Amino acid sequence: MNYEILEWIPYNRFKNIECLNKGRFSTIYKAIWLDGHIIKWSDDERKWDRYVDYTVTLKSLKDSSNLNEEILNKV
């Protein structure tokens, strides 16, 4: 059985944050997620198994209160 999991990642769980591109409405970054994404639940250890030090892409939206549907669909 497959599950999709949404989790909030605090900013301090990223390292080596590097700006890749700045656009009109957003900035794209590359970073290493220290905890990494969830692979599966470990019944033996009673915790999530994760890919550690996982490279991710981050997107920061500028003036996000004024975004239209077209821009949000790109996100």
mmCIF file of the N, C-alpha and C atoms, coordinates in Angstrom:
data_MODEL
# 
_entry.id   MODEL 
# 
loop_
_atom_site.group_PDB 
_atom_site.id 
_atom_site.type_symbol 
_atom_site.label_atom_id 
_atom_site.label_alt_id 
_atom_site.label_comp_id 
_atom_site.label_asym_id 
_atom_site.label_entity_id 
_atom_site.label_seq_id 
_atom_site.pdbx_PDB_ins_code 
_atom_site.Cartn_x 
_atom_site.Cartn_y 
_atom_site.Cartn_z 
_atom_site.occupancy 
_atom_site.B_iso_or_equiv 
_atom_site.pdbx_formal_charge 
_atom_site.auth_seq_id 
_atom_site.auth_comp_id 
_atom_site.auth_asym_id 
_atom_site.auth_atom_id 
_atom_site.pdbx_PDB_model_num 
ATOM 1   N N  . MET A 1 1  ? 0.844  -1.175 0.000   1.00 0.00 ? 1  MET A N  1 
ATOM 2   C CA . MET A 1 1  ? 0.000  0.000  0.000   1.00 0.00 ? 1  MET A CA 1 
ATOM 3   C C  . MET A 1 1  ? 0.888  1.237  0.000   1.00 0.00 ? 1  MET A C  1 
ATOM 4   N N  . ASN A 1 2  ? 0.563  2.198  -0.867  1.00 0.00 ? 2  ASN A N  1 
ATOM 5   C CA . ASN A 1 2  ? 1.324  3.442  -0.948  1.00 0.00 ? 2  ASN A CA 1 
ATOM 6   C C  . ASN A 1 2  ? 0.554  4.570  -0.290  1.00 0.00 ? 2  ASN A C  1 
ATOM 7   N N  . TYR A 1 3  ? 1.285  5.445  0.369   1.00 0.00 ? 3  TYR A N  1 
ATOM 8   C CA . TYR A 1 3  ? 0.702  6.609  1.009   1.00 0.00 ? 3  TYR A CA 1 
ATOM 9   C C  . TYR A 1 3  ? 1.438  7.850  0.535   1.00 0.00 ? 3  TYR A C  1 
ATOM 10  N N  . GLU A 1 4  ? 0.722  8.950  0.461   1.00 0.00 ? 4  GLU A N  1 
ATOM 11  C CA . GLU A 1 4  ? 1.351  10.240 0.229   1.00 0.00 ? 4  GLU A CA 1 
ATOM 12  C C  . GLU A 1 4  ? 1.296  10.989 1.547   1.00 0.00 ? 4  GLU A C  1 
ATOM 13  N N  . ILE A 1 5  ? 2.432  11.561 1.927   1.00 0.00 ? 5  ILE A N  1 
ATOM 14  C CA . ILE A 1 5  ? 2.538  12.212 3.223   1.00 0.00 ? 5  ILE A CA 1 
ATOM 15  C C  . ILE A 1 5  ? 2.960  13.661 3.010   1.00 0.00 ? 5  ILE A C  1 
ATOM 16  N N  . LEU A 1 6  ? 2.216  14.559 3.597   1.00 0.00 ? 6  LEU A N  1 
ATOM 17  C CA . LEU A 1 6  ? 2.557  15.970 3.556   1.00 0.00 ? 6  LEU A CA 1 
ATOM 18  C C  . LEU A 1 6  ? 3.145  16.333 4.913   1.00 0.00 ? 6  LEU A C  1 
ATOM 19  N N  . GLU A 1 7  ? 4.321  16.958 4.896   1.00 0.00 ? 7  GLU A N  1 
ATOM 20  C CA . GLU A 1 7  ? 4.914  17.356 6.173   1.00 0.00 ? 7  GLU A CA 1 
ATOM 21  C C  . GLU A 1 7  ? 5.492  18.754 6.065   1.00 0.00 ? 7  GLU A C  1 
ATOM 22  N N  . TRP A 1 8  ? 5.403  19.480 7.160   1.00 0.00 ? 8  TRP A N  1 
ATOM 23  C CA . TRP A 1 8  ? 5.987  20.810 7.269   1.00 0.00 ? 8  TRP A CA 1 
ATOM 24  C C  . TRP A 1 8  ? 7.461  20.641 7.598   1.00 0.00 ? 8  TRP A C  1 
ATOM 25  N N  . ILE A 1 9  ? 8.314  21.325 6.854   1.00 0.00 ? 9  ILE A N  1 
ATOM 26  C CA . ILE A 1 9  ? 9.759  21.214 7.068   1.00 0.00 ? 9  ILE A CA 1 
ATOM 27  C C  . ILE A 1 9  ? 10.274 22.562 7.559   1.00 0.00 ? 9  ILE A C  1 
ATOM 28  N N  . PRO A 1 10 ? 10.715 22.649 8.795   1.00 0.00 ? 10 PRO A N  1 
ATOM 29  C CA . PRO A 1 10 ? 11.272 23.912 9.297   1.00 0.00 ? 10 PRO A CA 1 
ATOM 30  C C  . PRO A 1 10 ? 12.515 24.318 8.502   1.00 0.00 ? 10 PRO A C  1 
ATOM 31  N N  . TYR A 1 11 ? 12.673 25.621 8.320   1.00 0.00 ? 11 TYR A N  1 
ATOM 32  C CA . TYR A 1 11 ? 13.788 26.154 7.540   1.00 0.00 ? 11 TYR A CA 1 
ATOM 33  C C  . TYR A 1 11 ? 15.142 25.660 8.049   1.00 0.00 ? 11 TYR A C  1 
ATOM 34  N N  . ASN A 1 12 ? 15.273 25.454 9.351   1.00 0.00 ? 12 ASN A N  1 
ATOM 35  C CA . ASN A 1 12 ? 16.571 25.031 9.906   1.00 0.00 ? 12 ASN A CA 1 
ATOM 36  C C  . ASN A 1 12 ? 16.905 23.572 9.597   1.00 0.00 ? 12 ASN A C  1 
ATOM 37  N N  . ARG A 1 13 ? 16.030 22.863 8.897   1.00 0.00 ? 13 ARG A N  1 
ATOM 38  C CA . ARG A 1 13 ? 16.308 21.476 8.494   1.00 0.00 ? 13 ARG A CA 1 
ATOM 39  C C  . ARG A 1 13 ? 16.903 21.415 7.087   1.00 0.00 ? 13 ARG A C  1 
ATOM 40  N N  . PHE A 1 14 ? 17.240 22.605 6.514   1.00 0.00 ? 14 PHE A N  1 
ATOM 41  C CA . PHE A 1 14 ? 17.924 22.692 5.223   1.00 0.00 ? 14 PHE A CA 1 
ATOM 42  C C  . PHE A 1 14 ? 19.332 23.228 5.441   1.00 0.00 ? 14 PHE A C  1 
ATOM 43  N N  . LYS A 1 15 ? 20.268 22.777 4.604   1.00 0.00 ? 15 LYS A N  1 
ATOM 44  C CA . LYS A 1 15 ? 21.622 23.335 4.648   1.00 0.00 ? 15 LYS A CA 1 
ATOM 45  C C  . LYS A 1 15 ? 22.103 23.557 3.220   1.00 0.00 ? 15 LYS A C  1 
ATOM 46  N N  . ASN A 1 16 ? 23.168 24.296 3.081   1.00 0.00 ? 16 ASN A N  1 
ATOM 47  C CA . ASN A 1 16 ? 23.770 24.603 1.779   1.00 0.00 ? 16 ASN A CA 1 
ATOM 48  C C  . ASN A 1 16 ? 22.733 25.160 0.804   1.00 0.00 ? 16 ASN A C  1 
ATOM 49  N N  . ILE A 1 17 ? 21.969 26.126 1.269   1.00 0.00 ? 17 ILE A N  1 
ATOM 50  C CA . ILE A 1 17 ? 20.933 26.732 0.433   1.00 0.00 ? 17 ILE A CA 1 
ATOM 51  C C  . ILE A 1 17 ? 21.611 27.649 -0.585  1.00 0.00 ? 17 ILE A C  1 
ATOM 52  N N  . GLU A 1 18 ? 21.293 27.405 -1.862  1.00 0.00 ? 18 GLU A N  1 
ATOM 53  C CA . GLU A 1 18 ? 21.957 28.113 -2.956  1.00 0.00 ? 18 GLU A CA 1 
ATOM 54  C C  . GLU A 1 18 ? 20.888 28.637 -3.923  1.00 0.00 ? 18 GLU A C  1 
ATOM 55  N N  . CYS A 1 19 ? 20.944 29.917 -4.237  1.00 0.00 ? 19 CYS A N  1 
ATOM 56  C CA . CYS A 1 19 ? 20.001 30.518 -5.178  1.00 0.00 ? 19 CYS A CA 1 
ATOM 57  C C  . CYS A 1 19 ? 20.336 30.053 -6.593  1.00 0.00 ? 19 CYS A C  1 
ATOM 58  N N  . LEU A 1 20 ? 19.337 29.543 -7.309  1.00 0.00 ? 20 LEU A N  1 
ATOM 59  C CA . LEU A 1 20 ? 19.531 29.087 -8.679  1.00 0.00 ? 20 LEU A CA 1 
ATOM 60  C C  . LEU A 1 20 ? 19.020 30.095 -9.700  1.00 0.00 ? 20 LEU A C  1 
ATOM 61  N N  . ASN A 1 21 ? 17.870 30.740 -9.376  1.00 0.00 ? 21 ASN A N  1 
ATOM 62  C CA . ASN A 1 21 ? 17.261 31.635 -10.350 1.00 0.00 ? 21 ASN A CA 1 
ATOM 63  C C  . ASN A 1 21 ? 16.283 32.573 -9.654  1.00 0.00 ? 21 ASN A C  1 
ATOM 64  N N  . LYS A 1 22 ? 16.287 33.839 -10.073 1.00 0.00 ? 22 LYS A N  1 
ATOM 65  C CA . LYS A 1 22 ? 15.318 34.807 -9.555  1.00 0.00 ? 22 LYS A CA 1 
ATOM 66  C C  . LYS A 1 22 ? 14.441 35.248 -10.703 1.00 0.00 ? 22 LYS A C  1 
ATOM 67  N N  . GLY A 1 23 ? 13.138 35.139 -10.498 1.00 0.00 ? 23 GLY A N  1 
ATOM 68  C CA . GLY A 1 23 ? 12.179 35.563 -11.505 1.00 0.00 ? 23 GLY A CA 1 
ATOM 69  C C  . GLY A 1 23 ? 11.326 36.696 -10.989 1.00 0.00 ? 23 GLY A C  1 
ATOM 70  N N  . ARG A 1 24 ? 10.327 37.055 -11.775 1.00 0.00 ? 24 ARG A N  1 
ATOM 71  C CA . ARG A 1 24 ? 9.460  38.168 -11.413 1.00 0.00 ? 24 ARG A CA 1 
ATOM 72  C C  . ARG A 1 24 ? 8.605  37.867 -10.186 1.00 0.00 ? 24 ARG A C  1 
ATOM 73  N N  . PHE A 1 25 ? 8.157  36.603 -10.061 1.00 0.00 ? 25 PHE A N  1 
ATOM 74  C CA . PHE A 1 25 ? 7.244  36.243 -8.986  1.00 0.00 ? 25 PHE A CA 1 
ATOM 75  C C  . PHE A 1 25 ? 7.830  35.291 -7.949  1.00 0.00 ? 25 PHE A C  1 
ATOM 76  N N  . SER A 1 26 ? 9.015  34.740 -8.235  1.00 0.00 ? 26 SER A N  1 
ATOM 77  C CA . SER A 1 26 ? 9.560  33.751 -7.305  1.00 0.00 ? 26 SER A CA 1 
ATOM 78  C C  . SER A 1 26 ? 11.077 33.650 -7.439  1.00 0.00 ? 26 SER A C  1 
ATOM 79  N N  . THR A 1 27 ? 11.663 32.994 -6.451  1.00 0.00 ? 27 THR A N  1 
ATOM 80  C CA . THR A 1 27 ? 13.090 32.668 -6.465  1.00 0.00 ? 27 THR A CA 1 
ATOM 81  C C  . THR A 1 27 ? 13.218 31.168 -6.242  1.00 0.00 ? 27 THR A C  1 
ATOM 82  N N  . ILE A 1 28 ? 14.079 30.532 -7.030  1.00 0.00 ? 28 ILE A N  1 
ATOM 83  C CA . ILE A 1 28 ? 14.297 29.089 -6.941  1.00 0.00 ? 28 ILE A CA 1 
ATOM 84  C C  . ILE A 1 28 ? 15.633 28.835 -6.254  1.00 0.00 ? 28 ILE A C  1 
ATOM 85  N N  . TYR A 1 29 ? 15.626 27.916 -5.295  1.00 0.00 ? 29 TYR A N  1 
ATOM 86  C CA . TYR A 1 29 ? 16.822 27.556 -4.546  1.00 0.00 ? 29 TYR A CA 1 
ATOM 87  C C  . TYR A 1 29 ? 17.061 26.053 -4.615  1.00 0.00 ? 29 TYR A C  1 
ATOM 88  N N  . LYS A 1 30 ? 18.294 25.669 -4.411  1.00 0.00 ? 30 LYS A N  1 
ATOM 89  C CA . LYS A 1 30 ? 18.656 24.268 -4.213  1.00 0.00 ? 30 LYS A CA 1 
ATOM 90  C C  . LYS A 1 30 ? 19.170 24.158 -2.786  1.00 0.00 ? 30 LYS A C  1 
ATOM 91  N N  . ALA A 1 31 ? 18.838 23.060 -2.097  1.00 0.00 ? 31 ALA A N  1 
ATOM 92  C CA . ALA A 1 31 ? 19.282 22.882 -0.713  1.00 0.00 ? 31 ALA A CA 1 
ATOM 93  C C  . ALA A 1 31 ? 19.359 21.397 -0.384  1.00 0.00 ? 31 ALA A C  1 
ATOM 94  N N  . ILE A 1 32 ? 20.006 21.107 0.709   1.00 0.00 ? 32 ILE A N  1 
ATOM 95  C CA . ILE A 1 32 ? 20.042 19.735 1.212   1.00 0.00 ? 32 ILE A CA 1 
ATOM 96  C C  . ILE A 1 32 ? 19.092 19.656 2.400   1.00 0.00 ? 32 ILE A C  1 
ATOM 97  N N  . TRP A 1 33 ? 18.136 18.759 2.306   1.00 0.00 ? 33 TRP A N  1 
ATOM 98  C CA . TRP A 1 33 ? 17.176 18.509 3.378   1.00 0.00 ? 33 TRP A CA 1 
ATOM 99  C C  . TRP A 1 33 ? 17.815 17.497 4.308   1.00 0.00 ? 33 TRP A C  1 
ATOM 100 N N  . LEU A 1 34 ? 18.151 17.918 5.500   1.00 0.00 ? 34 LEU A N  1 
ATOM 101 C CA . LEU A 1 34 ? 18.902 17.081 6.431   1.00 0.00 ? 34 LEU A CA 1 
ATOM 102 C C  . LEU A 1 34 ? 18.192 15.779 6.773   1.00 0.00 ? 34 LEU A C  1 
ATOM 103 N N  . ASP A 1 35 ? 16.884 15.845 6.961   1.00 0.00 ? 35 ASP A N  1 
ATOM 104 C CA . ASP A 1 35 ? 16.139 14.641 7.334   1.00 0.00 ? 35 ASP A CA 1 
ATOM 105 C C  . ASP A 1 35 ? 15.801 13.784 6.123   1.00 0.00 ? 35 ASP A C  1 
ATOM 106 N N  . GLY A 1 36 ? 15.556 14.394 4.989   1.00 0.00 ? 36 GLY A N  1 
ATOM 107 C CA . GLY A 1 36 ? 15.187 13.682 3.781   1.00 0.00 ? 36 GLY A CA 1 
ATOM 108 C C  . GLY A 1 36 ? 13.750 13.207 3.799   1.00 0.00 ? 36 GLY A C  1 
ATOM 109 N N  . HIS A 1 37 ? 13.293 12.795 2.618   1.00 0.00 ? 37 HIS A N  1 
ATOM 110 C CA . HIS A 1 37 ? 11.893 12.391 2.536   1.00 0.00 ? 37 HIS A CA 1 
ATOM 111 C C  . HIS A 1 37 ? 11.669 10.985 3.087   1.00 0.00 ? 37 HIS A C  1 
ATOM 112 N N  . ILE A 1 38 ? 10.437 10.736 3.451   1.00 0.00 ? 38 ILE A N  1 
ATOM 113 C CA . ILE A 1 38 ? 10.050 9.469  4.068   1.00 0.00 ? 38 ILE A CA 1 
ATOM 114 C C  . ILE A 1 38 ? 10.031 8.360  3.026   1.00 0.00 ? 38 ILE A C  1 
ATOM 115 N N  . ILE A 1 39 ? 10.616 7.232  3.377   1.00 0.00 ? 39 ILE A N  1 
ATOM 116 C CA . ILE A 1 39 ? 10.584 6.044  2.529   1.00 0.00 ? 39 ILE A CA 1 
ATOM 117 C C  . ILE A 1 39 ? 9.455  5.126  2.983   1.00 0.00 ? 39 ILE A C  1 
ATOM 118 N N  . LYS A 1 40 ? 9.470  4.812  4.267   1.00 0.00 ? 40 LYS A N  1 
ATOM 119 C CA . LYS A 1 40 ? 8.468  3.887  4.817   1.00 0.00 ? 40 LYS A CA 1 
ATOM 120 C C  . LYS A 1 40 ? 8.514  3.951  6.340   1.00 0.00 ? 40 LYS A C  1 
ATOM 121 N N  . TRP A 1 41 ? 7.546  3.334  6.965   1.00 0.00 ? 41 TRP A N  1 
ATOM 122 C CA . TRP A 1 41 ? 7.493  3.223  8.416   1.00 0.00 ? 41 TRP A CA 1 
ATOM 123 C C  . TRP A 1 41 ? 8.236  1.966  8.840   1.00 0.00 ? 41 TRP A C  1 
ATOM 124 N N  . SER A 1 42 ? 9.113  2.088  9.831   1.00 0.00 ? 42 SER A N  1 
ATOM 125 C CA . SER A 1 42 ? 9.828  0.944  10.380  1.00 0.00 ? 42 SER A CA 1 
ATOM 126 C C  . SER A 1 42 ? 9.109  0.471  11.636  1.00 0.00 ? 42 SER A C  1 
ATOM 127 N N  . ASP A 1 43 ? 8.453  -0.681 11.547  1.00 0.00 ? 43 ASP A N  1 
ATOM 128 C CA . ASP A 1 43 ? 7.770  -1.233 12.718  1.00 0.00 ? 43 ASP A CA 1 
ATOM 129 C C  . ASP A 1 43 ? 8.763  -1.598 13.818  1.00 0.00 ? 43 ASP A C  1 
ATOM 130 N N  . ASP A 1 44 ? 9.933  -2.104 13.438  1.00 0.00 ? 44 ASP A N  1 
ATOM 131 C CA . ASP A 1 44 ? 10.938 -2.508 14.423  1.00 0.00 ? 44 ASP A CA 1 
ATOM 132 C C  . ASP A 1 44 ? 11.443 -1.319 15.247  1.00 0.00 ? 44 ASP A C  1 
ATOM 133 N N  . GLU A 1 45 ? 11.753 -0.219 14.567  1.00 0.00 ? 45 GLU A N  1 
ATOM 134 C CA . GLU A 1 45 ? 12.314 0.949  15.243  1.00 0.00 ? 45 GLU A CA 1 
ATOM 135 C C  . GLU A 1 45 ? 11.243 1.964  15.653  1.00 0.00 ? 45 GLU A C  1 
ATOM 136 N N  . ARG A 1 46 ? 10.000 1.750  15.210  1.00 0.00 ? 46 ARG A N  1 
ATOM 137 C CA . ARG A 1 46 ? 8.880  2.634  15.521  1.00 0.00 ? 46 ARG A CA 1 
ATOM 138 C C  . ARG A 1 46 ? 9.166  4.076  15.098  1.00 0.00 ? 46 ARG A C  1 
ATOM 139 N N  . LYS A 1 47 ? 9.678  4.232  13.865  1.00 0.00 ? 47 LYS A N  1 
ATOM 140 C CA . LYS A 1 47 ? 9.948  5.563  13.305  1.00 0.00 ? 47 LYS A CA 1 
ATOM 141 C C  . LYS A 1 47 ? 9.950  5.469  11.789  1.00 0.00 ? 47 LYS A C  1 
ATOM 142 N N  . TRP A 1 48 ? 9.951  6.652  11.139  1.00 0.00 ? 48 TRP A N  1 
ATOM 143 C CA . TRP A 1 48 ? 10.011 6.693  9.690   1.00 0.00 ? 48 TRP A CA 1 
ATOM 144 C C  . TRP A 1 48 ? 11.439 6.424  9.212   1.00 0.00 ? 48 TRP A C  1 
ATOM 145 N N  . ASP A 1 49 ? 11.591 5.599  8.189   1.00 0.00 ? 49 ASP A N  1 
ATOM 146 C CA . ASP A 1 49 ? 12.867 5.464  7.483   1.00 0.00 ? 49 ASP A CA 1 
ATOM 147 C C  . ASP A 1 49 ? 12.898 6.572  6.440   1.00 0.00 ? 49 ASP A C  1 
ATOM 148 N N  . ARG A 1 50 ? 14.051 7.229  6.315   1.00 0.00 ? 50 ARG A N  1 
ATOM 149 C CA . ARG A 1 50 ? 14.166 8.388  5.422   1.00 0.00 ? 50 ARG A CA 1 
ATOM 150 C C  . ARG A 1 50 ? 15.450 8.335  4.606   1.00 0.00 ? 50 ARG A C  1 
ATOM 151 N N  . TYR A 1 51 ? 15.430 9.044  3.466   1.00 0.00 ? 51 TYR A N  1 
ATOM 152 C CA . TYR A 1 51 ? 16.652 9.336  2.727   1.00 0.00 ? 51 TYR A CA 1 
ATOM 153 C C  . TYR A 1 51 ? 17.263 10.555 3.403   1.00 0.00 ? 51 TYR A C  1 
ATOM 154 N N  . VAL A 1 52 ? 18.419 10.428 3.984   1.00 0.00 ? 52 VAL A N  1 
ATOM 155 C CA . VAL A 1 52 ? 19.039 11.567 4.678   1.00 0.00 ? 52 VAL A CA 1 
ATOM 156 C C  . VAL A 1 52 ? 19.902 12.363 3.710   1.00 0.00 ? 52 VAL A C  1 
ATOM 157 N N  . ASP A 1 53 ? 20.117 13.633 4.042   1.00 0.00 ? 53 ASP A N  1 
ATOM 158 C CA . ASP A 1 53 ? 20.897 14.555 3.208   1.00 0.00 ? 53 ASP A CA 1 
ATOM 159 C C  . ASP A 1 53 ? 20.433 14.514 1.757   1.00 0.00 ? 53 ASP A C  1 
ATOM 160 N N  . TYR A 1 54 ? 19.151 14.740 1.567   1.00 0.00 ? 54 TYR A N  1 
ATOM 161 C CA . TYR A 1 54 ? 18.485 14.642 0.273   1.00 0.00 ? 54 TYR A CA 1 
ATOM 162 C C  . TYR A 1 54 ? 18.444 16.025 -0.391  1.00 0.00 ? 54 TYR A C  1 
ATOM 163 N N  . THR A 1 55 ? 18.883 16.131 -1.642  1.00 0.00 ? 55 THR A N  1 
ATOM 164 C CA . THR A 1 55 ? 18.873 17.404 -2.353  1.00 0.00 ? 55 THR A CA 1 
ATOM 165 C C  . THR A 1 55 ? 17.465 17.711 -2.856  1.00 0.00 ? 55 THR A C  1 
ATOM 166 N N  . VAL A 1 56 ? 17.011 18.940 -2.576  1.00 0.00 ? 56 VAL A N  1 
ATOM 167 C CA . VAL A 1 56 ? 15.663 19.363 -2.964  1.00 0.00 ? 56 VAL A CA 1 
ATOM 168 C C  . VAL A 1 56 ? 15.717 20.730 -3.643  1.00 0.00 ? 56 VAL A C  1 
ATOM 169 N N  . THR A 1 57 ? 14.633 21.075 -4.296  1.00 0.00 ? 57 THR A N  1 
ATOM 170 C CA . THR A 1 57 ? 14.449 22.396 -4.878  1.00 0.00 ? 57 THR A CA 1 
ATOM 171 C C  . THR A 1 57 ? 13.392 23.122 -4.067  1.00 0.00 ? 57 THR A C  1 
ATOM 172 N N  . LEU A 1 58 ? 13.671 24.378 -3.728  1.00 0.00 ? 58 LEU A N  1 
ATOM 173 C CA . LEU A 1 58 ? 12.740 25.202 -2.958  1.00 0.00 ? 58 LEU A CA 1 
ATOM 174 C C  . LEU A 1 58 ? 12.309 26.381 -3.809  1.00 0.00 ? 58 LEU A C  1 
ATOM 175 N N  . LYS A 1 59 ? 11.072 26.805 -3.645  1.00 0.00 ? 59 LYS A N  1 
ATOM 176 C CA . LYS A 1 59 ? 10.566 27.960 -4.375  1.00 0.00 ? 59 LYS A CA 1 
ATOM 177 C C  . LYS A 1 59 ? 9.993  28.957 -3.378  1.00 0.00 ? 59 LYS A C  1 
ATOM 178 N N  . SER A 1 60 ? 10.488 30.172 -3.430  1.00 0.00 ? 60 SER A N  1 
ATOM 179 C CA . SER A 1 60 ? 10.004 31.252 -2.576  1.00 0.00 ? 60 SER A CA 1 
ATOM 180 C C  . SER A 1 60 ? 9.165  32.196 -3.427  1.00 0.00 ? 60 SER A C  1 
ATOM 181 N N  . LEU A 1 61 ? 7.909  32.402 -3.030  1.00 0.00 ? 61 LEU A N  1 
ATOM 182 C CA . LEU A 1 61 ? 7.008  33.271 -3.790  1.00 0.00 ? 61 LEU A CA 1 
ATOM 183 C C  . LEU A 1 61 ? 7.083  34.699 -3.280  1.00 0.00 ? 61 LEU A C  1 
ATOM 184 N N  . LYS A 1 62 ? 7.148  35.660 -4.201  1.00 0.00 ? 62 LYS A N  1 
ATOM 185 C CA . LYS A 1 62 ? 7.172  37.077 -3.855  1.00 0.00 ? 62 LYS A CA 1 
ATOM 186 C C  . LYS A 1 62 ? 5.746  37.603 -3.824  1.00 0.00 ? 62 LYS A C  1 
ATOM 187 N N  . ASP A 1 63 ? 5.412  38.374 -2.823  1.00 0.00 ? 63 ASP A N  1 
ATOM 188 C CA . ASP A 1 63 ? 4.108  39.003 -2.692  1.00 0.00 ? 63 ASP A CA 1 
ATOM 189 C C  . ASP A 1 63 ? 2.985  37.989 -2.927  1.00 0.00 ? 63 ASP A C  1 
ATOM 190 N N  . SER A 1 64 ? 3.038  36.911 -2.170  1.00 0.00 ? 64 SER A N  1 
ATOM 191 C CA . SER A 1 64 ? 2.137  35.778 -2.398  1.00 0.00 ? 64 SER A CA 1 
ATOM 192 C C  . SER A 1 64 ? 0.665  36.105 -2.154  1.00 0.00 ? 64 SER A C  1 
ATOM 193 N N  . SER A 1 65 ? 0.350  37.212 -1.530  1.00 0.00 ? 65 SER A N  1 
ATOM 194 C CA . SER A 1 65 ? -1.058 37.553 -1.309  1.00 0.00 ? 65 SER A CA 1 
ATOM 195 C C  . SER A 1 65 ? -1.737 38.042 -2.585  1.00 0.00 ? 65 SER A C  1 
ATOM 196 N N  . ASN A 1 66 ? -0.950 38.367 -3.608  1.00 0.00 ? 66 ASN A N  1 
ATOM 197 C CA . ASN A 1 66 ? -1.512 38.887 -4.854  1.00 0.00 ? 66 ASN A CA 1 
ATOM 198 C C  . ASN A 1 66 ? -1.300 37.947 -6.037  1.00 0.00 ? 66 ASN A C  1 
ATOM 199 N N  . LEU A 1 67 ? -1.143 36.675 -5.802  1.00 0.00 ? 67 LEU A N  1 
ATOM 200 C CA . LEU A 1 67 ? -0.902 35.737 -6.893  1.00 0.00 ? 67 LEU A CA 1 
ATOM 201 C C  . LEU A 1 67 ? -2.204 35.340 -7.570  1.00 0.00 ? 67 LEU A C  1 
ATOM 202 N N  . ASN A 1 68 ? -2.166 35.199 -8.892  1.00 0.00 ? 68 ASN A N  1 
ATOM 203 C CA . ASN A 1 68 ? -3.356 34.765 -9.606  1.00 0.00 ? 68 ASN A CA 1 
ATOM 204 C C  . ASN A 1 68 ? -3.322 33.253 -9.844  1.00 0.00 ? 68 ASN A C  1 
ATOM 205 N N  . GLU A 1 69 ? -4.384 32.718 -10.403 1.00 0.00 ? 69 GLU A N  1 
ATOM 206 C CA . GLU A 1 69 ? -4.498 31.273 -10.607 1.00 0.00 ? 69 GLU A CA 1 
ATOM 207 C C  . GLU A 1 69 ? -3.432 30.735 -11.542 1.00 0.00 ? 69 GLU A C  1 
ATOM 208 N N  . GLU A 1 70 ? -3.067 31.490 -12.561 1.00 0.00 ? 70 GLU A N  1 
ATOM 209 C CA . GLU A 1 70 ? -2.052 31.043 -13.524 1.00 0.00 ? 70 GLU A CA 1 
ATOM 210 C C  . GLU A 1 70 ? -0.704 30.814 -12.824 1.00 0.00 ? 70 GLU A C  1 
ATOM 211 N N  . ILE A 1 71 ? -0.326 31.737 -11.985 1.00 0.00 ? 71 ILE A N  1 
ATOM 212 C CA . ILE A 1 71 ? 0.950  31.621 -11.264 1.00 0.00 ? 71 ILE A CA 1 
ATOM 213 C C  . ILE A 1 71 ? 0.900  30.464 -10.282 1.00 0.00 ? 71 ILE A C  1 
ATOM 214 N N  . LEU A 1 72 ? -0.212 30.315 -9.564  1.00 0.00 ? 72 LEU A N  1 
ATOM 215 C CA . LEU A 1 72 ? -0.331 29.217 -8.602  1.00 0.00 ? 72 LEU A CA 1 
ATOM 216 C C  . LEU A 1 72 ? -0.298 27.862 -9.292  1.00 0.00 ? 72 LEU A C  1 
ATOM 217 N N  . ASN A 1 73 ? -0.817 27.755 -10.495 1.00 0.00 ? 73 ASN A N  1 
ATOM 218 C CA . ASN A 1 73 ? -0.760 26.484 -11.227 1.00 0.00 ? 73 ASN A CA 1 
ATOM 219 C C  . ASN A 1 73 ? 0.670  26.113 -11.603 1.00 0.00 ? 73 ASN A C  1 
ATOM 220 N N  . LYS A 1 74 ? 1.531  27.092 -11.763 1.00 0.00 ? 74 LYS A N  1 
ATOM 221 C CA . LYS A 1 74 ? 2.941  26.808 -12.059 1.00 0.00 ? 74 LYS A CA 1 
ATOM 222 C C  . LYS A 1 74 ? 3.672  26.267 -10.845 1.00 0.00 ? 74 LYS A C  1 
ATOM 223 N N  . VAL A 1 75 ? 3.193  26.635 -9.668  1.00 0.00 ? 75 VAL A N  1 
ATOM 224 C CA . VAL A 1 75 ? 3.810  26.192 -8.434  1.00 0.00 ? 75 VAL A CA 1 
ATOM 225 C C  . VAL A 1 75 ? 3.513  24.721 -8.261  1.00 0.00 ? 75 VAL A C  1 
# 
